[in-house]
């Protein structure tokens, strides 16, 4: 019984850890690519992402 519970807890922890990593990646993907303004060499604004 102990081994079964330990294995089950470890599996759930691994799933939870992967979900957190996915959530962090998607959050920073949105933050880092939202309204980035690029300026050309002459100082005029170009397209934003």
N, C-alpha and C positions, 0 to 999 in steps of 0.2 A: 504494500500500500504506500509506503514512504517513497519508494523509487518511482512509482506511477505519479504521485503528486508532484514530486520534484521535477520529473520530466515534463509534466503538464505545465507547471509554473514557468519553467525555462522556455518552453515553446510560446506561451502567452507573452512573456517578457520580450522575446525576440521579435514577435509580431508588433508589439507596442513600440519597441525601439525603432523598427523600420517605418512605422506610420509617422512617428515624430520626425524622423529624418526627411520623409517625403513632404510633410507639412512645412518644415523649415525651408526646404529647397523651393517649394512653390511660393512661400511668403517672400523670400528674398528675390526670387525671380520677378515677382510683381513690383517690389520696391525698387529694385535696381534698374528696371526698364521703363518706369513710369515717368513721362515728361522729362526726358533728357534732351536738352537743347545743345545742338552743335553749332559752333561758330567757325566760319571759314577764315582764311588767312587775312582777309580784308576787314574782318570784324562784323560782317553782316550775319544775321541768324539764318540758319538753314533748317531743314526739317527736324521735327522732334519725334522721338520714338515713343 
